[in-house]
Amino acid sequence: MLFAIEEINNSSKLLPGISLGYNIYDTCGSIARSVKVALALTNDNSNISSTSICMKAARVQAIMGETSSSPSTAIISHFATCACLSDKTNYPSFLRTVPSDYYQSRALAHLVKHFGWTWVGAVRTNDDYGNNGMATFTETAEQLGICLEYSVSFFRTDPLEKIKKVTEIIKSSTSKVIIAFLSHMDMDVLIHELSLNNLTGFQWIGSESWIFDSQIAAMDKNHILDGAIGLSIPKAQVSGLREFMFNVKPLNSSNSQLFNEFWEALFKCKFRESKSTQPLSVCTGHEDLTGMENSFTDMSLMPIFNNVYKGVYAVAHSLHEILSCNKTCNNNVQLYLEHLRKINFKTKEGDEVYFNKYGDPVFALNILYSVIITCIWSSSLFKKVCVDVRFVLCCVLMQVPVSVCSETCPPGTRKTLQKGKPVCCHDCVKCAEGEISNSTDSVTCVRCPPETWSNEERNACIKKEAVFLSYGEIMGALLTAAALFGTCLTAIVAAVFFRYRKTPLVRANNSELSFLLLFSLALCFLCSLTFIGQPSNWSCMLRHTAFGITFVLCLSCVLGKTIVVLMAFKAKLPGGNVMKWFGPTQQRLSVFTFTVIQVTICILWLTISPPFPFQNFNEMKDKIMLECSLGSAVGFWSVLGYIGLLAMMCFTLAFLARKLPDNFNEAKFITFSMLIFCAVWITFIPSYVSAPGKLSVAVEIFAILASTFGLLICIFIPKCYVMLLKPEKNTKKNIMGKVQDILGHAHLMHHSIT
């Protein structure tokens, strides 16, 4: 301040012919003393120890200081950064040349977020500076997802028990990062207590009041603050200031006691003999100050000096403006304050100085892009590192610690809050089946699209496996083998019947219908193969219609054979005309008619609403069932119902003819075959409805094969047994043996055989 005043008083452009005066008071870090001095100065009460009421007019136009925020009211401050002082309702006459903590607090929160620290502790000075700064930091931290495990405050004059309590809270905490919004004097007290407990290993984040203070680094003998980072005001330079500070000889020539005390403390000497047991050297007053390295010669505080320098020049420029106007400006304090708020000038270093409506320097908005992050590497090495608040590091920091309440939730999990704890404390829960999260710390899991499913790690959706009854799997292979075996067996039976087609046994059992029945049975075996394999448009339409038509053809043949047998033995007299209605032509016509009805039903079904392939996503969670939709359920159950109707007719007629002569009658074999047929299909219906996916297809194929094997074995195998192993029974005499005993039927039997 003296340097700036001396420059102004020697200037011919600024306040020419006018000299600035000053009073300097040491508040000794006391808020009460600071306020008392400020009141004394504003009321011309030069005797600050006086108890008289402040009634006199002020002689001073501005008060420079204080360093701290709380005692700074009606003054210009170079280092009072509390954001509360920007409130012009409570502090209308306060201005400052240092940025507000509003920006620093927010920058510190972003700095913490940049390094991924979400679980931090906070220590602050219990005054306006610490409380307001920490309040802004906490608000910003919450917006960024940062949680405070604790937030404690103290003041350097607090009892030792309170300081120890703060230390115990830090010691017992789980967070490894500490935000210290402290003045340098409070930091001195805290470091001393932390050193006694050897509390190292914490990552300190500091405010500008102590982070770039070389004295703090020098006194940290136990390396408590190693690796600390924080924010400081921009670098600055005031040319000529260093030389001015080193030139303290004028103090000596003025016989100032201050010079003697300063010189003796600086050079560890005495101007006169000392009675101390440890003799000290005698001060000459000509010692070389430039070679000293201590807090006085340390120019790291130049940014603060620069703020003081700007403040003094701001006062001078406002006085210059007032004195340049007419006489109405004189002695108008309010007008002086208005001029001070409106000043706009540049220092000799080129720095622009002016205030915004809150009394803050306008460049405070830009301070976020020019502020320096400092790294305290060790107590013996203090360096500023070129890092701005965009956090583009110009240096390689030491190993960055991890400070989180809960570990980061990896992809495939979601966060769930722990009951009774802050939002930063969470558990990682694996996503449910069919859901994924592909980012860290996801709060929700996203359900996969229907055609996909979550992988085992639950971090990606993969395409579902298409499932259908294929030839390659065991079930499909067994059913295919059974169908082919049935087809081959049918072909063998047909070959046997063809080989013995002229024998009485074949001729007596209506050989034409027998061969047609064998052909339809072969088709029934083969149609089951259309149910195996990946469904397509043609296979879905073919499988049900082919099944329906071939089974009706088969049952029509069985029904024709049963009617012929029954009518042949129920005719009352030989030579009657009953059998003329059941001759070969009528039998062919009946088979054709029954089959055409089923064909008509199938055509209507395929025309109106045919079966089609579709993907079933609901049957299996992680797979797609490829199935054939029935299209029209009425069409399907009509086809199946018509087959059931013919089956019941066959079973009824065969049951009525079961006691006819054994050597000729095949009605009892038809009865057994239809009994098996009906049992299979009655069982099939509930199984088909309840079976999921490809199992329903397997059930349907099994029903087709089982009923077809039943017809083939019950109707044809006994005859093949006789033809191949008992040829002596395959004679006209043997077949007609019991028929001869039935009166009135000889002629009818002869007609039937021929």
FENDA-V38188 format. One record per residue. N is the residue number from 0. RES is the residue in one letter. NEAR is the number of other C-alpha atoms within 12 Angstrom. Layout:
n = [N	N]
res = [RES	RES]
near = [NEAR	NEAR]
This chain:
n = [0	1	2	3	4	5	6	7	8	9	10	11	12	13	14	15	16	17	18	19	20	21	22	23	24	25	26	27	28	29	30	31	32	33	34	35	36	37	38	39	40	41	42	43	44	45	46	47	48	49	50	51	52	53	54	55	56	57	58	59	60	61	62	63	64	65	66	67	68	69	70	71	72	73	74	75	76	77	78	79	80	81	82	83	84	85	86	87	88	89	90	91	92	93	94	95	96	97	98	99	100	101	102	103	104	105	106	107	108	109	110	111	112	113	114	115	116	117	118	119	120	121	122	123	124	125	126	127	128	129	130	131	132	133	134	135	136	137	138	139	140	141	142	143	144	145	146	147	148	149	150	151	152	153	154	155	156	157	158	159	160	161	162	163	164	165	166	167	168	169	170	171	172	173	174	175	176	177	178	179	180	181	182	183	184	185	186	187	188	189	190	191	192	193	194	195	196	197	198	199	200	201	202	203	204	205	206	207	208	209	210	211	212	213	214	215	216	217	218	219	220	221	222	223	224	225	226	227	228	229	230	231	232	233	234	235	236	237	238	239	240	241	242	243	244	245	246	247	248	249	250	251	252	253	254	255	256	257	258	259	260	261	262	263	264	265	266	267	268	269	270	271	272	273	274	275	276	277	278	279	280	281	282	283	284	285	286	287	288	289	290	291	292	293	294	295	296	297	298	299	300	301	302	303	304	305	306	307	308	309	310	311	312	313	314	315	316	317	318	319	320	321	322	323	324	325	326	327	328	329	330	331	332	333	334	335	336	337	338	339	340	341	342	343	344	345	346	347	348	349	350	351	352	353	354	355	356	357	358	359	360	361	362	363	364	365	366	367	368	369	370	371	372	373	374	375	376	377	378	379	380	381	382	383	384	385	386	387	388	389	390	391	392	393	394	395	396	397	398	399	400	401	402	403	404	405	406	407	408	409	410	411	412	413	414	415	416	417	418	419	420	421	422	423	424	425	426	427	428	429	430	431	432	433	434	435	436	437	438	439	440	441	442	443	444	445	446	447	448	449	450	451	452	453	454	455	456	457	458	459	460	461	462	463	464	465	466	467	468	469	470	471	472	473	474	475	476	477	478	479	480	481	482	483	484	485	486	487	488	489	490	491	492	493	494	495	496	497	498	499	500	501	502	503	504	505	506	507	508	509	510	511	512	513	514	515	516	517	518	519	520	521	522	523	524	525	526	527	528	529	530	531	532	533	534	535	536	537	538	539	540	541	542	543	544	545	546	547	548	549	550	551	552	553	554	555	556	557	558	559	560	561	562	563	564	565	566	567	568	569	570	571	572	573	574	575	576	577	578	579	580	581	582	583	584	585	586	587	588	589	590	591	592	593	594	595	596	597	598	599	600	601	602	603	604	605	606	607	608	609	610	611	612	613	614	615	616	617	618	619	620	621	622	623	624	625	626	627	628	629	630	631	632	633	634	635	636	637	638	639	640	641	642	643	644	645	646	647	648	649	650	651	652	653	654	655	656	657	658	659	660	661	662	663	664	665	666	667	668	669	670	671	672	673	674	675	676	677	678	679	680	681	682	683	684	685	686	687	688	689	690	691	692	693	694	695	696	697	698	699	700	701	702	703	704	705	706	707	708	709	710	711	712	713	714	715	716	717	718	719	720	721	722	723	724	725	726	727	728	729	730	731	732	733	734	735	736	737	738	739	740	741	742	743	744	745	746	747	748	749	750	751	752	753]
res = [M	L	F	A	I	E	E	I	N	N	S	S	K	L	L	P	G	I	S	L	G	Y	N	I	Y	D	T	C	G	S	I	A	R	S	V	K	V	A	L	A	L	T	N	D	N	S	N	I	S	S	T	S	I	C	M	K	A	A	R	V	Q	A	I	M	G	E	T	S	S	S	P	S	T	A	I	I	S	H	F	A	T	C	A	C	L	S	D	K	T	N	Y	P	S	F	L	R	T	V	P	S	D	Y	Y	Q	S	R	A	L	A	H	L	V	K	H	F	G	W	T	W	V	G	A	V	R	T	N	D	D	Y	G	N	N	G	M	A	T	F	T	E	T	A	E	Q	L	G	I	C	L	E	Y	S	V	S	F	F	R	T	D	P	L	E	K	I	K	K	V	T	E	I	I	K	S	S	T	S	K	V	I	I	A	F	L	S	H	M	D	M	D	V	L	I	H	E	L	S	L	N	N	L	T	G	F	Q	W	I	G	S	E	S	W	I	F	D	S	Q	I	A	A	M	D	K	N	H	I	L	D	G	A	I	G	L	S	I	P	K	A	Q	V	S	G	L	R	E	F	M	F	N	V	K	P	L	N	S	S	N	S	Q	L	F	N	E	F	W	E	A	L	F	K	C	K	F	R	E	S	K	S	T	Q	P	L	S	V	C	T	G	H	E	D	L	T	G	M	E	N	S	F	T	D	M	S	L	M	P	I	F	N	N	V	Y	K	G	V	Y	A	V	A	H	S	L	H	E	I	L	S	C	N	K	T	C	N	N	N	V	Q	L	Y	L	E	H	L	R	K	I	N	F	K	T	K	E	G	D	E	V	Y	F	N	K	Y	G	D	P	V	F	A	L	N	I	L	Y	S	V	I	I	T	C	I	W	S	S	S	L	F	K	K	V	C	V	D	V	R	F	V	L	C	C	V	L	M	Q	V	P	V	S	V	C	S	E	T	C	P	P	G	T	R	K	T	L	Q	K	G	K	P	V	C	C	H	D	C	V	K	C	A	E	G	E	I	S	N	S	T	D	S	V	T	C	V	R	C	P	P	E	T	W	S	N	E	E	R	N	A	C	I	K	K	E	A	V	F	L	S	Y	G	E	I	M	G	A	L	L	T	A	A	A	L	F	G	T	C	L	T	A	I	V	A	A	V	F	F	R	Y	R	K	T	P	L	V	R	A	N	N	S	E	L	S	F	L	L	L	F	S	L	A	L	C	F	L	C	S	L	T	F	I	G	Q	P	S	N	W	S	C	M	L	R	H	T	A	F	G	I	T	F	V	L	C	L	S	C	V	L	G	K	T	I	V	V	L	M	A	F	K	A	K	L	P	G	G	N	V	M	K	W	F	G	P	T	Q	Q	R	L	S	V	F	T	F	T	V	I	Q	V	T	I	C	I	L	W	L	T	I	S	P	P	F	P	F	Q	N	F	N	E	M	K	D	K	I	M	L	E	C	S	L	G	S	A	V	G	F	W	S	V	L	G	Y	I	G	L	L	A	M	M	C	F	T	L	A	F	L	A	R	K	L	P	D	N	F	N	E	A	K	F	I	T	F	S	M	L	I	F	C	A	V	W	I	T	F	I	P	S	Y	V	S	A	P	G	K	L	S	V	A	V	E	I	F	A	I	L	A	S	T	F	G	L	L	I	C	I	F	I	P	K	C	Y	V	M	L	L	K	P	E	K	N	T	K	K	N	I	M	G	K	V	Q	D	I	L	G	H	A	H	L	M	H	H	S	I	T]
near = [31	23	28	35	28	23	28	32	22	17	18	13	14	28	25	19	14	19	20	30	21	20	24	17	23	17	21	14	24	23	24	15	21	31	28	27	36	36	35	30	31	26	23	23	24	26	18	24	14	15	13	15	14	22	14	16	18	21	20	28	37	35	40	41	42	37	37	38	45	35	36	43	40	33	41	45	44	40	43	41	50	48	38	34	39	33	19	19	14	14	24	24	33	43	54	53	44	49	42	44	42	35	36	45	41	32	41	47	44	33	38	44	31	21	27	27	38	41	42	43	42	43	41	40	42	29	29	30	41	44	34	33	45	42	34	28	42	37	22	27	33	24	17	26	27	38	38	40	32	30	30	31	38	33	33	28	20	18	13	17	14	21	32	25	21	32	33	21	24	37	25	15	25	24	34	33	43	46	50	47	50	45	42	33	27	32	40	32	30	42	37	27	29	30	24	20	18	22	29	27	27	32	39	45	46	45	49	44	43	38	41	43	38	33	29	37	33	26	26	34	23	24	30	34	46	36	35	43	45	43	49	46	45	36	27	27	24	30	21	19	27	23	16	21	25	24	22	28	24	16	19	20	14	12	14	15	14	17	23	28	21	23	30	24	19	24	27	21	24	25	23	17	14	16	9	11	7	11	13	18	19	19	24	18	28	17	21	18	24	20	13	16	16	17	18	24	23	22	26	29	32	28	30	35	35	37	40	35	43	45	42	41	42	44	45	37	33	33	37	29	27	29	24	17	15	11	10	13	21	18	19	19	23	16	22	30	31	25	29	38	35	28	31	24	26	16	26	19	16	13	24	21	37	33	34	26	21	28	40	41	36	26	26	31	21	19	30	31	24	25	36	37	42	41	38	37	31	24	24	19	22	28	26	30	30	26	28	30	36	21	29	18	21	17	17	14	24	16	14	22	24	24	33	32	32	29	22	29	30	25	29	35	34	31	29	25	21	16	11	9	17	24	26	36	31	28	25	27	26	30	32	24	26	33	33	35	34	28	21	20	28	26	28	25	31	26	24	28	19	25	25	25	31	33	26	20	22	29	31	27	27	23	19	25	22	27	29	34	35	27	20	17	17	14	23	29	20	22	36	31	25	25	35	25	21	35	30	23	27	37	25	22	34	32	21	28	36	22	16	24	25	22	30	31	39	35	29	35	40	37	32	28	39	42	32	29	39	42	32	36	48	37	34	43	44	34	37	43	41	37	45	42	32	30	31	23	22	21	27	33	33	32	40	45	39	33	40	42	36	40	48	42	42	43	48	41	44	51	41	44	45	42	39	40	39	33	31	41	35	25	26	19	20	22	19	21	17	22	30	19	19	28	27	23	16	20	30	26	20	28	35	24	20	31	32	21	24	39	29	21	32	36	26	22	29	29	15	16	20	30	33	26	26	24	26	26	27	17	21	25	24	28	26	26	32	37	37	37	28	28	25	24	20	21	31	32	23	26	35	33	24	31	38	30	25	34	38	29	26	41	34	26	30	35	28	23	30	25	21	25	26	18	28	39	37	39	39	31	34	45	34	27	34	43	28	30	38	35	21	30	32	24	20	29	21	15	21	23	16	16	17	24	31	34	28	28	40	37	32	37	39	37	33	45	42	35	37	46	35	32	43	44	29	28	36	38	28	27	37	32	21	25	28	21	14	15	19	17	24	31	23	26	17	22	30	29	19	20	26	21	12	21	17	20	26	25	25	31	38	22	25	33	26	19]
